[in-house]
Amino acid sequence: MPETSHAVPRRLARLALTLPLVATLGACGSPSGRSQPALVLYSGQHPTTTAALVTAFELQTGIQVQVRSNDEDVLADQIVEEGSASPADLIYTENSPALEYLQSRSLLATVPAGTLARVPARFSSPQSKWVGVSARVSVLVYNTQLLRKNQLPTSVMSLAQSRWRGLVGIAPAETDFQPIVSSIAQRYGHGAALRWLEGMAANAGPHSYPDDETLTARVNTGQIAVAIINQYYWYRLRAEVGASQLHSALAFFAPHDPGYVLDVSGAAVLRASKDKAAADRFLAFLVSDRGQEILARGDSFEYPLAPGIPARRGLPPLTTLEPAPLSIAQLGDGASAVNLLRLAQLL
């Protein structure tokens, strides 16, 4: 079924929607001391990832970037509300649905062909309105003291069965969860996706958390046995606490299972930008060798998308992954996923 339009804000149930955007990085003025306006970047990406990229861009170009961070759905709704008066030049998100939503509202500028050519076309907007920057994949994280790998389900659908009651946790308000719901709906239909969500809600009970970071930590401490996350949260936890403090591991669903989803993080220039030339340079930097190497070598644990830039050591190579065969268009703008989550009373 096609995605429905957004008649109400995408994340109305979240208190974050009422919070003001906060400037977290950057200031006016260039390193040379010349006064110039700063680009304004609305970022739903992780702050450390954004900071590393922004710092390198500023040093390379002398163009300052002021970052305003919030949940990507909050930022997307903010841009819709601001319209042509938006102070933002760019938006950088963790997942593609928020960008597809803004594209559907004709609020994004066309990305230069040279920038789009830096990554395979399947990772960017089919309408050339945003460019894919990096990717992550959804996996199972499980507590190794509570479960053995051979006890794990091979399909995401199994997690809604009653035998997992009290063992599984969820983060339904996390935007990373929406593509999984969309994937299940694409494969089995909206009715099956709603029943799956209702089963997951019953199995999780009180173990519903605000985000994947919390979900990953709860599995590691044994408060829950298993959960679906994007793989990089576990690698970041390992980097933070050390391998000796890990009581969890990752496992993949069966190849092409609807729970095995490749999520694309992307960026776009707004049509309202007051400096499209500088904003286009930032997009180009994100997919340049330098920008992609920052993603590959830092603590992002995401997959760079430009060919020839390998992921950080320890991650399975991107070419070996076997996710569900979903296109960017099939994942859509997230509206149907949000509606299903509301029907299941998870938002």
Secondary structure, DSSP 8 states (H G I E B T S, - for coil): ------SS-TTTTSGGGGS--EEEE--SS-TTS-----EEEEE-S-HHHHHHHHHHHHHHH---EEEEE--HHHHHHHHHHHGGG---SEEE-SSHHHHHHHHHTT-B----HHHHTTS-GGGS-TTSS-EEEEEEEEEEEEETTT--GGGS-SSGGGGGSGGGTTTEEB-TTSGGGHHHHHHHHHHH-HHHHHHHHHHHHHHHTT-B-SSHHHHHHHHHTTSSSEEEEEHHHHHHHHHHH-GGG--EEEE--STT-TT--EEEEEEEEBTT-S-HHHHHHHHHHHTSHHHHHHHHHSS---EE-STT----TTS--GGG-------HHHHTTSHHHHHHHHHTT--
